[in-house]
Amino acid sequence: MPNATLTDRLLIAVDRRLPRRPLSKLPPGSRLRPVQGTIGLPIVGHTGAVIAAMVGEPMVVMRHRYDTYGPVSWAHMFGRRMIFVLGPDACESVLQNRDRAFANGPGWAYWIGPFFPRGLMLLDFDEHLHHRRIMQQAFTHERLEGYLEVMNPAIARGVDAFRPGPHFSVLASMKQLTLDLATEVFVGARLGPEAAALNRAFIDTVRAGLAFVRFDVPGGKWSRGLRGRRVLEAFFRDRLSEKRASSGNDLFGALCRARSEDGHSFSDTDIINHMIFLLMAAHDTTTITMTSMCYFLAKHPEWQRRARDESLALGKAQVEFADLERLPALDLVMKESMRLVAPVPYLGRMTVADTEVCGHFVPKDTMTAVVPYFSHRMPELWPDPDRFDPERFAPHRREDKVHAFAWAPFGGGVHKCIGLHFAGLQVKAILHQVLLRYRWSVAVDYETRFDFTTLPVPKDGLPVRLERR
Ligand code: HEM
């Protein structure tokens, strides 16, 4: 468990002094237990407290909740009651959602709804399944091979443009690289001067969900997000008919041509909504994964050497699809990095019916935060959980097998990440080329701190000493 900061200790001390209350009354005759929690401070509840903990490391406060209230607890946040779902059994129960009581649309809408309406992750039940079946056709083995073909030369250009030096910012460089790749692999265009405006629109749209002022004040994040969304919509709409007629190896074209087994396809509006959501779903997540991998590879040079040796042994400047299995060290490092720094630490849900989680009664209309990241750090599941030890995923150990939801960076159930193989492909294709061209290091005592307020990013951008090999 990471060390408790002063803020953590303060928050826990305050929470311990507040009277415990049940989330709601139990239905008559129910044998379930009520969810327990505290109301928090007047008006703001736990909002400031939880945000303060997330600016540091949320694990300490989550551990307090788990030890005090069990796998399901409530807090008063953002003007309403919200439950936290912790530990693999509780996460499994919500994500498997056998009684269809937890919905994604209303769960995520508060955070990203106005900017990503009708993205796949925000659809529910039969409609979600219908769209997922069509979208699956854009993620087949054959399609992934096609994306890799487009990706490889674009990666080479991006990685060649790195400027080695003693303070190379890994976060900024990986962000730029994934953004450039997205225009080629997702949109299928090497954009000219319009690239900068499109990138701006995309960044504004993604960032808007995190605005504190959550309405349309001119010049504010929210308003810039709405404008960004309109720019993206216009961009994709202008290119739709041309794209429908194309046969290129890009995701936009693949969505235009995708047909489910029963012959259904997407409307123009569906394609625009899905494309904008996909850009967002892929961008920060892969950037964070590569950044944390670079961090651990810098802190553990023996793993950097091992990964580089495997890349050299391939004898190819760029990986082909079949080569991905021949880079086992990168695979282990990717899994372990995503365990220690889960790119999506929280998943949003809302109950649309009364339900039960691990013996606790959860009423309809309860905002829910599922926290798979907490399971990643539980000493009950992982030996020495805070230690970077990629071998724990190796066939002779497979510590993740302790529970189906011990390691769940891609979620689980029907909404499990549709892009997980795409992500593996992109991350490994990029790091293979980076390892062949460069070596990087940090001072022995250097520790970066991740800011979890939104998705986890190193506060200092992760400056490393980057040298050409
Ligand atoms: C390391 C990178 C990635 C991580 C950690 C990640 C994580 C996740 C997680 C946790 C979910 C589940 C959300 C929920 O249950 O509410 C999800 C869903 C999704 N992801 Fe990813 N993702 C990654 C990369 C990608 C990429 C590259 C794409 C597309 C190319 C993508 C597209 C999607 C989509 C469309 C969904 C919604 C699936 C559904 O609702 O059926 N993701 N992702």
Residues whose N, C-alpha, C, O or C-beta is under 5 A from the ligand:
A	BS01	HEM	L120 M121 R132 L278 A281 A282 T285 T286 T289 P343 V344 L347 G348 P409 F410 G411 V414 H415 K416 C417 I418 G419 F422 A423
